[in-house]
Amino acid sequence: MSRFHLLSGCSGGGKSTLLAAWRQAGGAGIEEPGRRIVRASLAGDRQGLPWEDLAGFARRAIALSLDDLAVAKEMRGAVLFDRGLVDAIAAFEAATGDLPPEADLLPDLYAPQVLMAPPWPELHRADAERAGDLSAALAEYERLLTFLPRFGYQAVILPKLPLAERLAWIKDCLA
């Protein structure tokens, strides 16, 4: 079984906050590629914003996710990815209707159970890095729930709990 664990789900479902708490507690983790791409774009490179060019964004996210996997191989123990290659390939397919060649890497890349942050309207906030509204986030969530089983992954829905309890739940789940 892979020591790489994927945290995916609904945009605005608390994934980044959860990953930050995981890392603060001493866990190894990889920040969401999409947020890093958007930050770089907004800081000046203006390439691949998902709301302007979803296919270009997905291509960048695939490349960054592959780089992240190489970095994660050097980390010890369980590694929690805030999104990852699965999400990037799902976005690429949504944008183009096709799977990229990197889709061949997906089976067995991560642990088979993907931690899915469900829609949580009380948490969802648009910001400079997340321009989509809740309806777009819900559509993405449903798309991911359909996409995951195609590559042998099972969605495990994260409970809506306070952060400390949610973190403890994940630690128990990964133990």
MDTraj code that builds the backbone (N, CA, C; nanometers):
import mdtraj as md
import numpy as np

residues = "MET SER ARG PHE HIS LEU LEU SER GLY CYS SER GLY GLY GLY LYS SER THR LEU LEU ALA ALA TRP ARG GLN ALA GLY GLY ALA GLY ILE GLU GLU PRO GLY ARG ARG ILE VAL ARG ALA SER LEU ALA GLY ASP ARG GLN GLY LEU PRO TRP GLU ASP LEU ALA GLY PHE ALA ARG ARG ALA ILE ALA LEU SER LEU ASP ASP LEU ALA VAL ALA LYS GLU MET ARG GLY ALA VAL LEU PHE ASP ARG GLY LEU VAL ASP ALA ILE ALA ALA PHE GLU ALA ALA THR GLY ASP LEU PRO PRO GLU ALA ASP LEU LEU PRO ASP LEU TYR ALA PRO GLN VAL LEU MET ALA PRO PRO TRP PRO GLU LEU HIS ARG ALA ASP ALA GLU ARG ALA GLY ASP LEU SER ALA ALA LEU ALA GLU TYR GLU ARG LEU LEU THR PHE LEU PRO ARG PHE GLY TYR GLN ALA VAL ILE LEU PRO LYS LEU PRO LEU ALA GLU ARG LEU ALA TRP ILE LYS ASP CYS LEU ALA".split()
xyz = np.array([
    [0.0838, -0.1185, 0.0000],
    [0.0000, 0.0000, 0.0000],
    [0.0882, 0.1248, 0.0000],
    [0.0470, 0.2243, -0.0727],
    [0.1235, 0.3479, -0.0845],
    [0.1189, 0.4276, 0.0456],
    [0.2282, 0.4944, 0.0740],
    [0.2308, 0.5855, 0.1887],
    [0.1866, 0.7258, 0.1486],
    [0.1497, 0.7420, 0.0206],
    [0.0986, 0.8688, -0.0301],
    [-0.0536, 0.8684, -0.0173],
    [-0.1070, 0.9698, 0.0495],
    [-0.2510, 0.9787, 0.0741],
    [-0.3038, 1.1069, 0.0117],
    [-0.4135, 1.0937, -0.0591],
    [-0.4709, 1.2056, -0.1316],
    [-0.5881, 1.2640, -0.0542],
    [-0.5843, 1.3964, -0.0374],
    [-0.6922, 1.4735, 0.0215],
    [-0.7520, 1.5541, -0.0931],
    [-0.8737, 1.5225, -0.1282],
    [-0.9374, 1.5856, -0.2430],
    [-1.0753, 1.6336, -0.2005],
    [-1.1595, 1.6639, -0.2975],
    [-1.2978, 1.6978, -0.2661],
    [-1.3391, 1.8342, -0.3127],
    [-1.4355, 1.8863, -0.2425],
    [-1.5000, 2.0106, -0.2814],
    [-1.4107, 2.1306, -0.2522],
    [-1.3986, 2.2177, -0.3490],
    [-1.3284, 2.3439, -0.3281],
    [-1.3986, 2.4186, -0.2152],
    [-1.3201, 2.4683, -0.1210],
    [-1.3782, 2.5383, -0.0073],
    [-1.4251, 2.4458, 0.1029],
    [-1.3812, 2.3192, 0.0996],
    [-1.4225, 2.2217, 0.2003],
    [-1.3276, 2.2094, 0.3176],
    [-1.2238, 2.2937, 0.3234],
    [-1.1332, 2.2931, 0.4365],
    [-1.0058, 2.2128, 0.4178],
    [-0.9744, 2.1742, 0.2952],
    [-0.8562, 2.0905, 0.2697],
    [-0.7256, 2.1619, 0.3048],
    [-0.7090, 2.2833, 0.2603],
    [-0.5835, 2.3552, 0.2849],
    [-0.5628, 2.3803, 0.4334],
    [-0.6682, 2.4142, 0.5036],
    [-0.6598, 2.4345, 0.6487],
    [-0.6219, 2.3041, 0.7177],
    [-0.6810, 2.1956, 0.6732],
    [-0.6517, 2.0645, 0.7299],
    [-0.5072, 2.0237, 0.7026],
    [-0.4586, 2.0468, 0.5818],
    [-0.3194, 2.0141, 0.5499],
    [-0.2243, 2.0979, 0.6365],
    [-0.2555, 2.2244, 0.6561],
    [-0.1703, 2.3096, 0.7399],
    [-0.1649, 2.2552, 0.8828],
    [-0.2776, 2.2102, 0.9356],
    [-0.2808, 2.1531, 1.0705],
    [-0.2033, 2.0222, 1.0752],
    [-0.2156, 1.9409, 0.9711],
    [-0.1409, 1.8150, 0.9596],
    [0.0096, 1.8424, 0.9644],
    [0.0528, 1.9399, 0.8869],
    [0.1955, 1.9737, 0.8821],
    [0.2418, 2.0345, 1.0149],
    [0.1602, 2.1178, 1.0755],
    [0.1956, 2.1783, 1.2041],
    [0.2107, 2.0708, 1.3117],
    [0.1338, 1.9623, 1.2980],
    [0.1425, 1.8512, 1.3931],
    [0.2591, 1.7578, 1.3617],
    [0.3389, 1.7914, 1.2600],
    [0.4581, 1.7134, 1.2288],
    [0.4440, 1.6181, 1.1126],
    [0.3287, 1.6181, 1.0464],
    [0.3086, 1.5303, 0.9314],
    [0.3715, 1.5869, 0.8055],
    [0.4032, 1.4986, 0.7137],
    [0.4572, 1.5405, 0.5838],
    [0.3402, 1.5699, 0.4908],
    [0.3485, 1.6798, 0.4184],
    [0.2383, 1.7161, 0.3304],
    [0.2823, 1.8019, 0.2142],
    [0.2015, 1.7971, 0.1094],
    [0.2262, 1.8717, -0.0138],
    [0.1073, 1.9639, -0.0392],
    [0.1366, 2.0922, -0.0535],
    [0.0333, 2.1918, -0.0785],
    [-0.0308, 2.1721, -0.2158],
    [-0.1546, 2.2121, -0.2261],
    [-0.2311, 2.1996, -0.3502],
    [-0.1598, 2.2669, -0.4676],
    [-0.1376, 2.1930, -0.5772],
    [-0.0739, 2.2532, -0.6950],
    [-0.1523, 2.3717, -0.7510],
    [-0.2829, 2.3602, -0.7553],
    [-0.3644, 2.4655, -0.8138],
    [-0.3469, 2.6000, -0.7470],
    [-0.3434, 2.6006, -0.6157],
    [-0.3257, 2.7276, -0.5439],
    [-0.1886, 2.7883, -0.5743],
    [-0.0868, 2.7034, -0.5839],
    [0.0477, 2.7554, -0.6161],
    [0.0511, 2.8121, -0.7570],
    [-0.0171, 2.7474, -0.8494],
    [-0.0217, 2.7963, -0.9881],
    [-0.0942, 2.9305, -0.9939],
    [-0.2071, 2.9390, -0.9262],
    [-0.2836, 3.0646, -0.9260],
    [-0.2025, 3.1761, -0.8623],
    [-0.1348, 3.1477, -0.7504],
    [-0.0503, 3.2497, -0.6864],
    [0.0571, 3.3007, -0.7820],
    [0.1237, 3.2082, -0.8513],
    [0.2285, 3.2478, -0.9466],
    [0.1697, 3.3308, -1.0593],
    [0.0531, 3.2902, -1.1060],
    [-0.0106, 3.3633, -1.2146],
    [-0.0489, 3.5039, -1.1713],
    [-0.1090, 3.5146, -1.0547],
    [-0.1503, 3.6456, -1.0053],
    [-0.0308, 3.7342, -0.9701],
    [0.0826, 3.6706, -0.9379],
    [0.2035, 3.7467, -0.9051],
    [0.2759, 3.7964, -1.0296],
    [0.2303, 3.7532, -1.1468],
    [0.2924, 3.8104, -1.2647],
    [0.3070, 3.7233, -1.3869],
    [0.3079, 3.5902, -1.3740],
    [0.3317, 3.5127, -1.4961],
    [0.2061, 3.4982, -1.5821],
    [0.0879, 3.5208, -1.5229],
    [-0.0415, 3.5224, -1.5947],
    [-0.0621, 3.4015, -1.6859],
    [-0.0133, 3.2869, -1.6434],
    [-0.0299, 3.1650, -1.7228],
    [-0.1188, 3.0658, -1.6504],
    [-0.2156, 3.0138, -1.7207],
    [-0.2923, 2.9004, -1.6726],
    [-0.3877, 2.9262, -1.5583],
    [-0.4511, 3.0419, -1.5531],
    [-0.5554, 3.0603, -1.4530],
    [-0.6729, 2.9703, -1.4902],
    [-0.7249, 2.8931, -1.3948],
    [-0.8288, 2.7959, -1.4300],
    [-0.9560, 2.8584, -1.4858],
    [-0.9883, 2.9796, -1.4440],
    [-1.1100, 3.0437, -1.4938],
    [-1.0888, 3.1109, -1.6287],
    [-0.9641, 3.1140, -1.6774],
    [-0.9355, 3.1677, -1.8109],
    [-0.8968, 3.0580, -1.9090],
    [-0.8250, 2.9563, -1.8608],
    [-0.7718, 2.8506, -1.9480],
    [-0.7588, 2.7220, -1.8670],
    [-0.8694, 2.6486, -1.8525],
    [-0.8689, 2.5285, -1.7689],
    [-0.7712, 2.4237, -1.8216],
    [-0.7622, 2.4081, -1.9517],
    [-0.6695, 2.3087, -2.0076],
    [-0.5240, 2.3465, -1.9765],
    [-0.4886, 2.4729, -1.9933],
    [-0.3530, 2.5176, -1.9613],
    [-0.3231, 2.5039, -1.8132],
    [-0.4196, 2.5387, -1.7312],
    [-0.4059, 2.5215, -1.5872],
    [-0.3831, 2.3746, -1.5532],
    [-0.4618, 2.2861, -1.6123],
    [-0.4493, 2.1428, -1.5840],
    [-0.3135, 2.0890, -1.6281],
    [-0.2646, 2.1353, -1.7421],
    [-0.1306, 2.0923, -1.7874],
    [-0.0236, 2.1334, -1.6853],
    [-0.0327, 2.2567, -1.6371],
    [0.0630, 2.3023, -1.5340],
    [0.0476, 2.2224, -1.4055],
    [-0.0764, 2.1929, -1.3676],
    [-0.1013, 2.1167, -1.2452],
    [-0.0475, 1.9738, -1.2574],
    [-0.0577, 1.9150, -1.3747],
    [-0.0016, 1.7815, -1.3967],
    [0.1494, 1.7855, -1.3783],
    [0.2150, 1.8825, -1.4409],
    [0.3611, 1.8934, -1.4299],
    [0.4035, 1.9177, -1.2856],
    [0.3338, 2.0061, -1.2174],
    [0.3681, 2.0366, -1.0788],
    [0.3414, 1.9157, -0.9890],
    [0.2348, 1.8428, -1.0151],
    [0.2034, 1.7225, -0.9369],
    [0.3107, 1.6155, -0.9542],
    [0.3638, 1.6024, -1.0736],
    [0.4730, 1.5071, -1.0963],
    [0.5980, 1.5500, -1.0188],
    [0.6275, 1.6793, -1.0188],
    [0.7391, 1.7310, -0.9388],
    [0.7156, 1.7037, -0.7900],
    [0.5915, 1.7241, -0.7452],
    [0.5572, 1.7004, -0.6049],
    [0.5793, 1.5546, -0.5654],
    [0.5466, 1.4637, -0.6549],
    [0.5672, 1.3214, -0.6262],
    [0.7154, 1.2906, -0.6067],
    [0.7998, 1.3531, -0.6865],
    [0.9442, 1.3330, -0.6713],
    [0.9914, 1.3861, -0.5360],
    [0.9396, 1.5005, -0.4949],
    [0.9741, 1.5578, -0.3643],
    [0.9230, 1.4665, -0.2525],
    [0.8022, 1.4171, -0.2662],
    [0.7411, 1.3333, -0.1632],
    [0.8177, 1.2032, -0.1420],
    [0.8809, 1.1535, -0.2457],
    [0.9582, 1.0294, -0.2317],
    [1.0732, 1.0463, -0.1336],
    [1.1185, 1.1695, -0.1150],
    [1.2270, 1.1981, -0.0215],
    [1.1760, 1.2205, 0.1212],
    [1.0452, 1.2322, 0.1380],
    [0.9867, 1.2537, 0.2700],
    [0.9697, 1.1193, 0.3411],
    [0.9650, 1.1258, 0.4728],
    [0.9504, 1.0041, 0.5514],
    [0.8056, 0.9861, 0.5941],
    [0.7649, 0.8614, 0.6037],
    [0.6324, 0.8292, 0.6557],
    [0.5210, 0.8633, 0.5592],
    [0.4013, 0.8703, 0.6153],
    [0.2829, 0.9035, 0.5363],
    [0.2929, 1.0470, 0.4857],
    [0.2578, 1.0666, 0.3598],
    [0.2583, 1.1997, 0.2994],
    [0.1156, 1.2293, 0.2550],
    [0.0638, 1.3424, 0.3001],
    [-0.0711, 1.3849, 0.2654],
    [-0.0623, 1.4924, 0.1567],
    [-0.1281, 1.4667, 0.0457],
    [-0.1311, 1.5597, -0.0681],
    [-0.2642, 1.6336, -0.0676],
    [-0.2595, 1.7660, -0.0666],
    [-0.3793, 1.8473, -0.0857],
    [-0.4004, 1.8530, -0.2367],
    [-0.4927, 1.7730, -0.2821],
    [-0.5123, 1.7468, -0.4246],
    [-0.3865, 1.6790, -0.4782],
    [-0.3736, 1.6630, -0.6064],
    [-0.2579, 1.5941, -0.6608],
    [-0.2812, 1.5590, -0.8062],
    [-0.2095, 1.4576, -0.8525],
    [-0.2156, 1.4205, -0.9939],
    [-0.3556, 1.3768, -1.0356],
    [-0.4274, 1.3086, -0.9483],
    [-0.5641, 1.2656, -0.9813],
    [-0.6504, 1.3875, -1.0148],
    [-0.6458, 1.4880, -0.9292],
    [-0.7273, 1.6080, -0.9507],
    [-0.6872, 1.6804, -1.0793],
    [-0.5551, 1.6878, -1.1042],
    [-0.5066, 1.7561, -1.2238],
    [-0.5528, 1.6848, -1.3509],
    [-0.5474, 1.5526, -1.3492],
    [-0.5902, 1.4765, -1.4673],
    [-0.7414, 1.4847, -1.4849],
    [-0.8157, 1.4850, -1.3751],
    [-0.9606, 1.5028, -1.3848],
    [-0.9949, 1.6393, -1.4442],
    [-0.9203, 1.7429, -1.4058],
    [-0.9424, 1.8764, -1.4618],
    [-0.9083, 1.8793, -1.6105],
    [-0.8003, 1.8117, -1.6468],
    [-0.7618, 1.8066, -1.7879],
    [-0.8718, 1.7401, -1.8708],
    [-0.9225, 1.6287, -1.8203],
    [-1.0294, 1.5600, -1.8926],
    [-1.1545, 1.6471, -1.9028],
    [-1.1869, 1.7201, -1.7951],
    [-1.3036, 1.8087, -1.7981],
    [-1.2868, 1.9190, -1.9026],
    [-1.1634, 1.9668, -1.9175],
    [-1.1367, 2.0770, -2.0106],
    [-1.1288, 2.0314, -2.1555],
    [-1.0755, 1.9106, -2.1770],
    [-1.0457, 1.8679, -2.3148],
    [-1.1293, 1.7505, -2.3642],
    [-1.1870, 1.6752, -2.2722],
    [-1.2592, 1.5540, -2.3103],
    [-1.1676, 1.4337, -2.3264],
    [-1.0387, 1.4518, -2.3073],
    [-0.9403, 1.3442, -2.3244],
    [-0.8595, 1.3257, -2.1971],
    [-0.8022, 1.2076, -2.1843],
    [-0.7076, 1.1818, -2.0759],
    [-0.5668, 1.2051, -2.1273],
    [-0.4810, 1.2679, -2.0477],
    [-0.3419, 1.2839, -2.0891],
    [-0.2663, 1.1525, -2.0678],
    [-0.1487, 1.1369, -2.1266],
    [-0.0713, 1.0131, -2.1084],
    [-0.0392, 0.9836, -1.9619],
    [-0.0294, 1.0869, -1.8792],
    [0.0033, 1.0688, -1.7375],
    [-0.1047, 0.9915, -1.6622],
    [-0.2229, 0.9780, -1.7216],
    [-0.3302, 0.9010, -1.6564],
    [-0.2879, 0.7562, -1.6329],
    [-0.1948, 0.7065, -1.7136],
    [-0.1457, 0.5692, -1.6950],
    [-0.0756, 0.5514, -1.5601],
    [-0.0317, 0.6598, -1.4989],
    [0.0373, 0.6541, -1.3701],
    [-0.0586, 0.6418, -1.2521],
    [-0.1857, 0.6725, -1.2717],
    [-0.2783, 0.6856, -1.1593],
    [-0.3035, 0.5585, -1.0788],
    [-0.3292, 0.4449, -1.1415],
    [-0.3581, 0.3284, -1.0575],
    [-0.2422, 0.2993, -0.9622],
    [-0.2759, 0.2807, -0.8363],
    [-0.1797, 0.2448, -0.7308],
    [-0.0793, 0.3546, -0.6963],
    [-0.0982, 0.4753, -0.7442],
    [-0.0054, 0.5843, -0.7130],
    [-0.0233, 0.6315, -0.5683],
    [-0.1482, 0.6460, -0.5294],
    [-0.1822, 0.6880, -0.3939],
    [-0.2485, 0.5704, -0.3224],
    [-0.2629, 0.5821, -0.1901],
    [-0.3398, 0.4830, -0.1148],
    [-0.4791, 0.4753, -0.1775],
    [-0.5416, 0.3579, -0.1755],
    [-0.6683, 0.3413, -0.2479],
    [-0.7848, 0.4240, -0.1938],
    [-0.7792, 0.4625, -0.0679],
    [-0.8877, 0.5418, -0.0111],
    [-0.8499, 0.6893, -0.0155],
    [-0.9266, 0.7656, -0.0908],
    [-0.9031, 0.9093, -0.1062],
    [-0.9934, 0.9831, -0.0077],
    [-0.9328, 1.0664, 0.0747],
    [-1.0076, 1.1460, 0.1714],
    [-1.0740, 1.2617, 0.0983],
    [-1.2058, 1.2636, 0.0999],
    [-1.2813, 1.3629, 0.0242],
    [-1.3485, 1.4631, 0.1180],
    [-1.3127, 1.5891, 0.1015],
    [-1.3798, 1.6964, 0.1750],
    [-1.5140, 1.7218, 0.1068],
    [-1.6240, 1.7026, 0.1788],
    [-1.7551, 1.7228, 0.1167],
    [-1.7883, 1.8710, 0.1043],
    [-1.8900, 1.9020, 0.0278],
    [-1.9349, 2.0411, 0.0223],
    [-1.9675, 2.0901, 0.1634],
    [-1.9188, 2.2075, 0.1941],
    [-1.9417, 2.2667, 0.3259],
    [-1.9651, 2.4158, 0.3034],
    [-2.0901, 2.4511, 0.2680],
    [-2.1201, 2.5901, 0.2309],
    [-2.0769, 2.6934, 0.3344],
    [-2.0789, 2.6563, 0.4626],
    [-2.0407, 2.7514, 0.5666],
    [-1.8920, 2.7869, 0.5595],
    [-1.8106, 2.6996, 0.5003],
    [-1.6672, 2.7256, 0.4880],
    [-1.6293, 2.7888, 0.3542],
    [-1.7087, 2.7626, 0.2511],
    [-1.6714, 2.8053, 0.1157],
    [-1.6678, 2.9566, 0.1048],
    [-1.5534, 3.0067, 0.0623],
    [-1.5354, 3.1503, 0.0395],
    [-1.4555, 3.1697, -0.0882],
    [-1.5044, 3.2576, -0.1736],
    [-1.4245, 3.2958, -0.2901],
    [-1.3149, 3.3892, -0.2405],
    [-1.1983, 3.3779, -0.3007],
    [-1.0878, 3.4684, -0.2701],
    [-1.0062, 3.4843, -0.3972],
    [-0.8926, 3.5511, -0.3880],
    [-0.8117, 3.5767, -0.5075],
    [-0.7657, 3.4475, -0.5735],
    [-0.7485, 3.3413, -0.4950],
    [-0.7003, 3.2147, -0.5483],
    [-0.8139, 3.1177, -0.5810],
    [-0.9353, 3.1499, -0.5413],
    [-1.0502, 3.0636, -0.5662],
    [-1.1642, 3.1512, -0.6149],
    [-1.1743, 3.1651, -0.7451],
    [-1.2743, 3.2559, -0.8015],
    [-1.4098, 3.1884, -0.8233],
    [-1.4133, 3.0561, -0.8235],
    [-1.5372, 2.9844, -0.8520],
    [-1.6378, 2.9953, -0.7391],
    [-1.7642, 2.9877, -0.7748],
    [-1.8687, 2.9910, -0.6735],
    [-1.8992, 2.8492, -0.6255],
    [-1.9924, 2.8373, -0.5331],
    [-2.0242, 2.7076, -0.4738],
    [-2.0799, 2.6104, -0.5771],
    [-2.1568, 2.6576, -0.6731],
    [-2.2121, 2.5655, -0.7734],
    [-2.1001, 2.5037, -0.8573],
    [-1.9963, 2.5802, -0.8900],
    [-1.8816, 2.5243, -0.9630],
    [-1.8075, 2.4242, -0.8756],
    [-1.7946, 2.4548, -0.7463],
    [-1.7281, 2.3629, -0.6536],
    [-1.8054, 2.2320, -0.6425],
    [-1.9373, 2.2399, -0.6385],
    [-2.0204, 2.1192, -0.6308],
    [-2.0067, 2.0342, -0.7571],
    [-2.0027, 2.0987, -0.8723],
    [-1.9861, 2.0256, -0.9982],
    [-1.8509, 1.9544, -1.0006],
    [-1.7458, 2.0220, -0.9550],
    [-1.6126, 1.9614, -0.9488],
    [-1.6131, 1.8416, -0.8538],
    [-1.6767, 1.8562, -0.7398],
    [-1.6850, 1.7486, -0.6405],
    [-1.7527, 1.6253, -0.7002],
    [-1.8649, 1.6452, -0.7646],
    [-1.9374, 1.5330, -0.8273],
    [-1.8531, 1.4684, -0.9364],
    [-1.7823, 1.5498, -1.0132],
    [-1.6949, 1.4965, -1.1193],
    [-1.5856, 1.4083, -1.0587],
    [-1.5275, 1.4520, -0.9474],
    [-1.4226, 1.3737, -0.8821],
    [-1.4772, 1.2426, -0.8263],
    [-1.5971, 1.2460, -0.7695],
    [-1.6561, 1.1229, -0.7165],
    [-1.6772, 1.0189, -0.8265],
    [-1.7049, 1.0643, -0.9461],
    [-1.7206, 0.9742, -1.0607],
    [-1.5854, 0.9310, -1.1171],
    [-1.4886, 1.0207, -1.1133],
    [-1.3564, 0.9964, -1.1717],
    [-1.2748, 0.8950, -1.0912],
    [-1.2739, 0.9070, -0.9608],
    [-1.1882, 0.8245, -0.8753],
    [-1.2012, 0.6742, -0.8981],
    [-1.3213, 0.6179, -0.8995],
    [-1.3323, 0.4720, -0.9156],
    [-1.2782, 0.4199, -1.0488],
    [-1.2746, 0.5040, -1.1484],
    [-1.2218, 0.4615, -1.2786],
    [-1.0752, 0.4204, -1.2687],
    [-1.0060, 0.4694, -1.1651],
    [-0.8636, 0.4402, -1.1495],
    [-0.8353, 0.3609, -1.0219],
    [-0.9406, 0.3001, -0.9671],
    [-0.9244, 0.2112, -0.8528],
    [-0.9265, 0.2779, -0.7173],
    [-0.9725, 0.4019, -0.7110],
    [-0.9760, 0.4733, -0.5838],
    [-1.1174, 0.4749, -0.5273],
    [-1.1230, 0.4757, -0.3946],
    [-1.2505, 0.4802, -0.3237],
    [-1.2562, 0.6093, -0.2437],
    [-1.3648, 0.6816, -0.2580],
    [-1.3833, 0.8059, -0.1830],
    [-1.4242, 0.7736, -0.0392],
    [-1.3550, 0.8351, 0.0548],
    [-1.3908, 0.8280, 0.1961],
    [-1.4238, 0.9709, 0.2365],
    [-1.5487, 0.9952, 0.2697],
    [-1.5944, 1.1311, 0.2969],
    [-1.5503, 1.1753, 0.4367],
    [-1.4811, 1.2884, 0.4409],
    [-1.4387, 1.3458, 0.5687],
    [-1.5600, 1.3947, 0.6461],
    [-1.5618, 1.3689, 0.7747],
    [-1.6731, 1.4221, 0.8546],
    [-1.6583, 1.5733, 0.8726],
    [-1.7713, 1.6392, 0.8860],
    [-1.7718, 1.7833, 0.9135],
    [-1.7584, 1.8013, 1.0641],
    [-1.6348, 1.8193, 1.1072],
    [-1.6019, 1.8318, 1.2488],
    [-1.5138, 1.9542, 1.2690],
    [-1.5020, 2.0016, 1.3921],
    [-1.4032, 2.1066, 1.4189],
    [-1.2646, 2.0570, 1.3776],
    [-1.1760, 2.1510, 1.3473],
    [-1.0459, 2.1183, 1.2890],
    [-0.9690, 2.0135, 1.3690],
    [-0.9569, 2.0290, 1.4983],
    [-0.8788, 1.9344, 1.5785],
    [-0.9376, 1.7939, 1.5702],
    [-1.0702, 1.7832, 1.5724],
    [-1.1349, 1.6522, 1.5635],
    [-1.1204, 1.5933, 1.4232],
    [-1.1273, 1.6771, 1.3235],
    [-1.1106, 1.6314, 1.1856],
    [-0.9684, 1.5800, 1.1648],
    [-0.8711, 1.6496, 1.2197],
    [-0.7321, 1.6073, 1.2114],
    [-0.7124, 1.4737, 1.2829],
    [-0.7694, 1.4588, 1.4000],
    [-0.7595, 1.3320, 1.4741],
    [-0.8243, 1.2198, 1.3931],
    [-0.9353, 1.2473, 1.3284],
    [-1.0029, 1.1477, 1.2463],
    [-0.9105, 1.1008, 1.1330],
    [-0.8439, 1.1959, 1.0689],
    [-0.7519, 1.1612, 0.9598],
    [-0.6345, 1.0789, 1.0133],
    [-0.5791, 1.1186, 1.1258],
    [-0.4680, 1.0414, 1.1835],
    [-0.5105, 0.8980, 1.2106],
    [-0.6302, 0.8794, 1.2643],
    [-0.6820, 0.7448, 1.2885],
    [-0.7008, 0.6692, 1.1570],
    [-0.7509, 0.7385, 1.0572],
    [-0.7781, 0.6772, 0.9273],
    [-0.6483, 0.6312, 0.8600],
    [-0.5407, 0.7084, 0.8760],
    [-0.4155, 0.6751, 0.8089],
    [-0.3287, 0.5782, 0.8894],
    [-0.3647, 0.5582, 1.0156],
    [-0.2852, 0.4681, 1.1018],
    [-0.3027, 0.3221, 1.0611],
])
top = md.Topology()
chain = top.add_chain()
for i, resn in enumerate(residues, 1):
    res = top.add_residue(resn, chain, resSeq=i)
    for name in ("N", "CA", "C"):
        top.add_atom(name, md.element.get_by_symbol(name[0]), res)
traj = md.Trajectory(xyz[None], top)
